[in-house]
Amino acid sequence: MALSFEEVNVLGNLVNDTYGKPSTQTGYSSEEQGGNPRYGGYSAGGPGTVNSVVTKASLGGETLCVTSLCIVNLGLHGQQHKVISDTENELNQHINAFMKELKKNFKKKEHAGRALKTKEQKDKRTTDVQDINLYSERRQAYVFRRAYFEIS
């Protein structure tokens, strides 16, 4: 069953973060919640912190593409595969959390009022690593993780 025009609008509004909603979970938090008083209560960033990953979604026809991105230090050549693997796992968790929250919001009575049915296209989940500076000692890179979901 395809989405109706109104449901597509609801889904578009839920994934739109261009105005009024952040693409990262940055904001003031206490020390107990990971905030750093040295930075005025905001996180210092880095892997595993709430503002180190950006998750975006785009709808194309019946397919929802969810992209999660972070910047990591790859380090020495021998450590790169482990860092990329750990980052993939972290990005998978962010994608899954994004989808869970999207489904929860879609189901609310003031939005669509029904469950959003999704089926992940597992063979299309991809990871891309893009070096920022090949000659840097830290070897910083963008790591993109994309997942595609068929929606109905």
C-alpha positions in Angstrom: 0.0 0.0 0.0 1.5 3.3 -1.1 1.5 6.4 1.0 -1.2 9.0 0.4 -0.3 12.6 -0.5 -1.0 13.7 3.1 1.2 10.9 4.5 4.1 11.9 2.2 3.8 15.5 3.4 3.8 14.2 7.0 6.9 12.1 6.4 8.6 15.0 4.6 7.9 17.3 7.5 9.3 14.7 10.0 12.6 14.3 8.2 13.0 18.0 7.4 15.5 19.5 9.7 16.2 22.7 7.8 14.2 24.9 10.1 13.5 24.6 13.8 15.0 21.2 14.3 18.7 20.2 14.6 20.4 17.5 12.5 22.6 16.7 15.5 21.6 16.4 19.1 23.6 19.4 20.3 22.5 21.5 23.1 23.2 22.3 26.7 23.4 19.3 29.1 24.6 18.9 32.6 27.8 17.1 33.6 25.8 13.9 34.3 24.5 13.9 30.7 27.9 14.3 29.1 28.1 18.1 29.1 31.5 19.7 29.8 31.4 22.8 32.1 34.6 24.0 30.4 32.6 24.4 27.2 29.6 26.0 28.9 27.8 22.7 29.2 28.2 21.6 25.6 30.0 18.5 24.5 33.5 18.7 23.3 32.6 16.4 20.4 34.4 13.3 19.2 33.3 9.7 18.7 30.5 8.5 20.9 29.3 12.0 21.9 25.9 13.2 21.0 27.0 15.8 18.5 29.6 13.8 16.6 27.2 12.2 14.2 24.8 13.7 11.7 21.8 11.7 10.4 19.8 12.9 7.4 17.0 11.3 5.4 15.6 11.8 1.9 12.6 10.3 0.2 12.7 9.3 -3.4 9.5 7.6 -4.6 8.9 4.6 -2.3 12.4 4.6 -1.0 13.7 6.4 2.1 17.5 6.8 2.1 18.9 7.4 5.6 22.5 8.7 5.7 24.6 8.9 8.8 27.9 10.7 8.7 30.8 11.4 11.1 34.4 12.5 11.0 37.0 10.2 12.5 40.7 10.0 12.9 41.8 6.8 11.1 45.2 6.8 12.7 48.0 4.4 11.6 47.4 2.1 8.6 47.1 -1.0 10.9 44.3 0.6 12.9 42.2 1.9 10.1 40.0 -1.2 9.5 39.2 -1.4 13.2 38.3 2.3 13.4 36.1 2.0 10.3 34.4 -1.1 11.6 33.7 0.5 15.0 32.4 3.6 13.2 30.1 1.5 11.0 28.6 -0.1 14.2 28.1 3.4 15.7 26.5 4.7 12.6 24.2 1.7 12.4 23.0 2.5 15.9 22.2 6.1 14.9 20.3 4.9 11.8 18.3 2.5 13.8 17.5 5.1 16.4 16.5 7.6 13.7 14.1 5.1 12.2 12.6 4.2 15.5 12.0 7.8 16.3 10.6 8.5 12.8 8.1 5.6 13.1 7.1 6.7 16.6 6.4 10.3 15.4 4.6 9.1 12.2 2.3 7.0 14.3 1.2 9.9 16.5 -2.4 11.0 16.1 -1.5 14.6 15.1 0.6 13.3 12.3 -0.5 10.3 10.2 -2.2 8.3 12.9 -1.0 4.9 11.6 2.1 2.8 11.7 4.8 3.5 9.1 5.8 0.1 7.5 9.3 -0.1 6.4 11.4 -2.9 4.9 15.1 -2.4 4.7 16.9 -3.3 1.5 19.8 -5.0 3.3 21.9 -5.5 0.1 22.0 -1.7 -0.4 23.5 -0.7 3.0 26.8 0.9 2.1 29.8 2.5 3.8 31.9 5.2 2.2 35.2 6.5 3.6 36.5 9.7 2.2 39.9 11.0 3.3 40.1 14.7 4.1 43.9 14.9 4.0 46.0 12.0 2.8 49.2 13.5 4.2 48.0 14.3 7.7 49.4 12.2 10.5 45.9 11.8 12.0 44.3 10.8 8.7 40.9 12.3 9.3 38.1 11.0 7.1 34.4 11.3 6.5 32.6 8.0 7.1 29.2 7.8 5.5 26.8 5.0 6.2 23.7 4.7 4.0 20.6 2.5 4.5 17.6 2.3 2.2 14.1 1.5 3.3 11.1 0.6 1.2 8.1 2.4 2.8 4.4 1.8 2.8 
